[in-house]
Amino acid sequence: MLRFVHCCVTSCQLHRFRNRSVDMGWEKRDRGGLYYTRSKKVGGRVVREYVGGGILGHIAALQDAQERQWREVEADVWEEERERIEALVAPVEDLCEATELLYRAALLAAGFRRHQRGEWRRKREPKE
């Protein structure tokens, strides 16, 4: 859960939080103070987008952290759903395998063979 750390924050301390994911886009430049940037892919390349410094950067960092957290929660929910569906499908797949084994055994016992690993055909009787 995203928690806001309540403390007295000066402009040069704005990027420091307990949550390291909030800390990701902050960078210090020689000409000024701290700036918050976002990385995104444009045309297959990673491009840094300048957001701002100070309070604006702080707010953007918190928003990005919250979005990352929501994506993680959503990914967890989808993973749980996938596992639940796989648990429901597993017995059906086992039943299908057993059924296939039984029908193959029945066809082989009845004198059929698979023609070039395709359709089932009756074996030819030897000529007398």
C-alpha positions, -999 to 999 in steps of 0.1 A, spaced: 0 0 0 13 35 -8 19 55 23 27 92 24 56 98 47 48 129 68 78 150 75 91 185 70 105 185 35 128 211 20 132 215 -17 165 196 -18 151 167 2 119 163 -18 131 131 -36 138 111 -4 110 87 6 108 54 23 94 39 -8 123 33 -33 99 31 -63 90 68 -57 127 76 -59 133 62 -94 130 92 -117 148 118 -97 181 131 -110 205 159 -99 218 182 -125 249 205 -122 230 236 -132 202 233 -107 186 211 -81 166 179 -84 144 171 -114 119 144 -118 118 126 -152 98 97 -167 112 71 -191 91 58 -219 96 40 -252 91 60 -284 98 42 -316 117 14 -298 140 38 -280 138 48 -244 133 86 -240 134 106 -208 106 130 -204 112 160 -181 84 165 -156 97 191 -132 113 198 -99 100 208 -65 64 201 -56 54 193 -92 81 166 -94 71 153 -60 34 150 -70 44 133 -103 66 109 -85 38 100 -61 14 95 -90 38 73 -109 44 52 -78 6 48 -73 2 38 -109 30 12 -106 14 -1 -75 -20 -4 -92 -4 -23 -121 13 -47 -97 -21 -53 -79 -38 -59 -113 -10 -83 -124 -15 -102 -91 -52 -105 -97 -48 -117 -132 -22 -143 -120 -46 -156 -94 -74 -158 -120 -51 -177 -144 -41 -202 -117 -78 -207 -108 -87 -214 -144 -57 -238 -148 -69 -256 -117 -104 -260 -133 -90 -271 -167 -65 -297 -154 -91 -324 -146 -107 -319 -180 -73 -323 -197 -67 -355 -177 -101 -368 -188 -93 -360 -225 -60 -378 -223 -77 -409 -208 -104 -409 -234 -79 -406 -262 -59 -435 -248 -91 -456 -246 -103 -449 -281 -69 -456 -296 -68 -489 -277 -103 -498 -289 -94 -490 -326 -62 -510 -324 -81 -540 -308 -107 -538 -336 -79 -541 -363 -74 -505 -373 -41 -486 -379 -32 -450 -384 -23 -442 -420 8 -420 -420 0 -407 -385 -33 -394 -399 -67 -411 -403 -76 -445 -390 -79 -473 -415 -87 -510 -413 -57 -532 -417 -57 -551 -450 -62 -588 -448 -33 -608 -463 -41 -623 -498 -44 -661 -500 
